[in-house]
Amino acid sequence: MEGEPTMEEIIVVEKLNKSYQHKSAVNNLSFTVCQGEIVGLLGPNGAGKSTTINILSTILKPDSGNISIGGYDLAKDKSKIKKFIGIVPQDLAIYEEISAEKNVAFFASLYGLHGSELKSQTCKALQQVGLYDHRAEKPKTFSGGMKRRLNIACAIAHAPKLIIMDEPTVGIDPQSRNHILEAILTLRDQGSTILYSTHYMEEVEAIADRILILDEGKLIASGTKDELCQRFENQVTYSFTLDRKPDETTLILSGLSGIQSVAFEEQGLAITVNITNENLSNIISAILSAGYQIKAMSSKEASLETVFLDLTGKSLRD
């Protein structure tokens, strides 16, 4: 068949389901991740991101569905998949009392590395996360960001083809975040495939080749940043900071024309409107009539955050 060759599919998820005490965490979820991609996984709390990550990492068993990773069937070839992937968990998995170098070497040895290869891969992993100069130091002396970077080094020393990252930059300093994002781009350029779950929209915008948005256990949108934003190119989002938390029962905006979505936040509102049918003065009047004071107001055109708010009705950190 003529045409562009298709990239190899590293992850294939088909009709995945997982429930806890009769409550669905993942609901008929299907998606693919291709060789050499960085795929960002976004969703509000409770969207099913961590459950999906834990199933792909072989930690959780799904209720139903089919999963292939690197051509291996998760139900039949779990041991092969474990060698194929590197997992960067949200919770740190390092030993505080031994050196950074020994931490990385220990985890790499679990995958069968030894001798000169073990030493070489350990050094390479530490260099990739900017910790080589600290290799002899113990993690108990590290900052939180350095510990996060060591966590990644431990996961990549065996040169996995697929790296699964679950919130790898939570609570770290900007320098460590930049080290991590640069390391991820380098890993991608060296041929790794990365599935990256995060609560930080700006990280996905900076590194992701493609984005999956989950809500209530379902895939509700996927595509590149430009593809996702294109459908909202005629929209603008107004953010209002109010004198107190808005109450959905007293602040009624649903009857106003042009409104696409309303997100109620701790200190105000984010309202997305269609610029061809904008009704800003009526929106402001409705807020004031409900007894609120507007402390500040800003606007921004369509962005990934706009897409997310419109699709889920929530901000990413809700």
N, C-alpha and C positions, 0 to 999 in steps of 0.2 A: 504494500500500500504506500502511495506517495504521500509526502507531507513531512512536517517536522517530527522527529523522533520524540516519543514520550519519555519523561524521566522515570527512573526506577522508583516504585513506590516502596518506601521503607516501612511505613506504618499503614496498615489498612484496618479500619474499624468498621464493622457492619452490624447494625441493629443491636448495639450494646445496651444492656439494662442492668441496673443495680439498685436494690431497695434496702432500707434499714427499717425494721419494725413496720413494714407495710407502707413506708413513705419512700417514694421514688427519688433517688439521688441522681441517677442517670437514666434517661428515658429515650430508648430507641435511637441511640446516637450513632451516626455514621460519618466518617471523614477519612481522608488520606493525608499523609505527609511524604513528600518526595525527597529523593537523594539530594543532599546539598542545600536544603532549605532551612531557614530559621522560621519556625511557625510560632507566632504568639498566641497564647491561649488566654482569653479575657472573659471575665464574668463577675457579677457581684457576688458577695458572700452567699453560699448556699446554691450556687449555680451548677455545681457538680465538677468543678475543675480538679479539686484534690482527689476526689473519688476516681475520676478518669485517670489522673496521673498515677495513683496507687495501683490501679488495675494494670496499666501498661508497664509499670515497674515490677510486676509479678507479686506485689505485696498483698493485693486483694483479689479474690476470685469473683468474677462476674456472675450474675444470675443467669444471663443468657447473652447470646451474640457471638460473633466470630472476630478474632483478632489475629492478624499476621504482622510480625515484626522481623524485618530482614529476611523475609521469605519463610520464616518459621511460624508454625501454628502455636499460639500461646497455650492451647489446651494440651498439646502433645510434646512440645519442645521447650519447656520452661528453662531447662538447664542451659541450652544453647542460647536462648534469648538473654539470659543473665550475663553471659560473656560478651554478647553483642552490644549491650547498653551500658552507659554510665549514668548513675543517678545522683543528682544533687538535691538532697532533701531540704525541706524548709527548716527542720530542726538540725542543728549542727551534729555531725557524726565524726568527731575527732577526739584524740586523746590529749588532754591538757598537759600531762607530765612527761611526755617524750617529745623530742625535737620535731620540727615541721618536716624535716627530711625523713625521719623514721616513720612519721604518720603516713606520708605518701607511699613510702616503700612497703609498709605493712599492707595497706589496702591493695597496692598493685600486685603484691605477692599472692594474694588470694585468687588472682586470675592466672596464676602459673608463671609469672615473670620471675626470673632469677638471674644471678650473676651480672655480667656487664649490661645486659638488656635492662634489668631492673634498675641499675644505677643510672643508666642513660635516660630511661623514661621518667624516673623520679626527678632528675635535674630538669628535664624538658618541661614537665608539668609545673614545677615551681617557677620556672622562667616565664611560662605563659601567663601566670597570674601575678607576676611581679613580686615574688617572695624568695627568689633564689638567694639574695643577700641576707635573708633571715633564716636560712635553712637549718642552722644549728641552734636556733632559739626555740624555746618551748611555747606552745600556744597560750599557756596561762599568762604570758607577758604581752600577748597580742591585743590590739584593739578589736572591737567587734567586726570591723570591716576586714581586717587581716584574717580573722578566723573564718569569715565567709569565703575569702579567696582560697584559704587552705582547704576548706570543704570541697571546693571545685577541683583543686589540684588532685585531691584523693580520688575523685570520681573519673578523672580523665587520663590518669597515668597509664592505664592499660590500653590506651588509644581506641576507645569504643567508637563504633560507626555511628551510633545514635546516642545523644546526650539528652536526658530528660531533666529539666530544671524546674523546681517548685519553689517560687518566691526566693530566689537566691540573693536578693539585695535588700531584704527587710532590715530596716534600722541601721543602715551603714552610712559612712561619711561619703561625700561626693567623690573624693579621690579614689576610694575603693570601688565605688559604683562605676566610675570611668574605666578602671583597670578591668573590671569584670566584663563590661560591655565590649571593650576593645578585644579582650581575650575570646569572647564568643564570636565576634566577627572573624578573627584569625582562625579559630577552629573551623568555622564554616568555609573559609577560603582554602583550608587544608583538606577539605572533603567531608568533614563531619556534618551530620544532620542534627538539628537541635529543636526540641519542643520546649517552649519557654512559657511558663505560667507566671503571671505577675499581677500586682495591684497598681503598678505604675504605668499609666498610659504613655508617658513620654519615653519609657524604655522600649515599648513595642514600636512606637513611631520611629525610634532611632535605629532599631536593628532588624525588625521582622520583615521577611520577604512576603509573608502572607499571614493573615489574621483569622482566627476562629473565635466567634463570640457565642458563649453559652449562657443560657438562662433557664432556670428550673430544670436542669438536666438535659436540655435540648440544644442542638445547634441552630441558632436563629439567624446567623449570617456568617459568610466567609468571603475572603478575597484579599487583594492588596489594599493598602491604605487608600490609594487613589480610586480603586473600584468601589470601595465602601462609601467614600465621601462623595462620589459623583452623583449619587441619587439625592443628595442633600445640598446640591450647589446653589439652589435658590432659597436657602434657609439661613436664618441668623438666630443666634441664641442670646437672650438677654438674661443677665444674672443680677438679681436684686438682693442686697443685704438689708434686712429688716431689723426693727428694734427688738424683736423677739421671734421665737420659733413659730412659723406659720402653722395654722390649724386647717386641715383640709375641709373640715365641716363648716368653717366660717368664711373661708376665702374661696369663693366660687368663680372659676374662670372658664368653665366648660362651654358656656353659652357664647363666648366671644369668637368672632370670625378670625381665621388665619392662624390659630394656634395649632401646632403639630404635637407638642408634648409639654408636660409640666412636671418637673422634678422638685419635690418638697425636700429641703435640706435643713440642717440644724439652725443655720442663721439666715435662711432666706429661700429664694426660688431660682430655678433655672428654667426659663420658658423659651422654647423653640418656636419660631413663627415663620410662615411663608412670606418672603419679602414682596411677592406680588399681591399679597392681600394683608399687608401689615396693619396692625391696629394698636400701636404702642400707647397712644393717649388713653384709649379705653382700658387697656391692661393696667396702666398706672392708676386710673380712676377707680378701678375695681379693688386694687390693693389698698388705696387710701380710704375708700368707702367702708372696707372691712375693719378699719380702725388701726391699721399698721402704719408705721412711719418708715419711709425709705431712707436708709442711711447712706447707701451708695448703689450705683448702677453701672454695669459695663456690658459690652456686647462683643461678640466674635462671630465670624462667619463659619461655615461648615468645617468641622474638624472630626477627627476620630472620636473625640469626646461627645460631640453633637450626635454622631451616629449611635454611640453607646446609649446615651440618654434617651434618644428616640426609640430605640429598639427595646430597652429594658425598663425605662421609666425610673432608673436609679443611677446614681453616680457610682463609679467603679469601686469606691471604698465603702459603700453602704453594706 
